[in-house]
Amino acid sequence: MTTRAVRFHTPGPPEVMQIDEVDLPDPGAHEVRIRQTAIGLNFQDVYQRSGFYPLPLPSGVGTEAAGVVEQCGSAVTGLTAGDRVCYVGGPIGSYADRRNVPADRILRIPDGVSDEQAAAGMLKGLTVEYLLNRTFPLRAGQYALMYAAAGGVGSIAGQWGKAIGATMIGVVSGPEKAARALENGYAAVIDRTKESIVERVKAITGGALLPVVYDSVGKATFDDSLHCLAPRGYFVSFGASSGPPPAVEAGVLQKLGSLYFTRPTLATYCAAREDLEASAAAFFRLLASGAIHVRINARYPLEEVQRAHADLQSGATVGSSIIVP
């Protein structure tokens, strides 16, 4: 069998991606073949394609999707042809019509959750789960700052934080994104194109500053993030959309109040099967309860993957987007 798969043979801009016809063997003993119905679009896909995350070439792109089980390997139990499933993590290459995926990365999609919601929300939802529940366990009544508050992760984080009872402060670029962030549970929004992040944080908190900053921007916001933190605050750097942040000097962390700095990843926090299942269950519970909504604002055919990446990289996307094979 063959399948259409997006691949790139050299890292670079969106134009390096192409659709190849590739052979798809029968699934291995511990694998499942999935006919994919919706594919998640995430900023880490840009890192893969651009070379920021170096990969063996030629390489596929993407790490999450949803679809229907077509065939199970001989050692797979608990899944059968026709099951609706999703996955996040595992081998790179989710931008495809069909693919084989390790069974230990696959989760059943609960009733009431669509394939599109699962594909658009899994990576982002699980990212928010580990950030707010495990990296820095956010509690009711606490302030938290989240960058890219109108983006995919940011949109879910605002809703999740509000459900916890935290006071979420969002950082965005532009008035349209500020309005979107307010719709997603943020108590206050800072437009970094025209406002001082640090001064607004001081005003919002009455000078107390913050116990935690969740920073997905990187280089452009590094200094602001440091200066928004209260003593013993947590600087959680989980992305680098503006480029990698500078090296962290231990003396600076000391001087600004015995701060903590961490660079967590979903791959670490959901490496164990039990962690993956628990994280997904927490996300699906909030989704089913209505506390979280996954808003899909753009759908791109597989043939328009270059445009999808250009939009994502330029900041033109809002909320979650998917690729439709």
Secondary structure by P-SEA (a helix, b strand, c coil): cbbbbbbbccccccccbbbbbcccccccccbbbbbccbbbbcaaaaaaaaccccccccccccccbbbbbccccccccccccccccccccccccccccccccccccbbbbcccccaaaaaacaaaaaaaaaaccccccccccbbbbbcccccaaaaaaaaaaaaaccbbbbbbccaaaaaaaaaaccccccccccccaaaaaaaaaccccccccccccccccaaaaaaacccccccccccccccccccccaaaaaaacbbbbbbcccccccccaaaaaaaaaaaaaaaaaccccccccccccccaaaaaaaaaaacccccbbbbcc
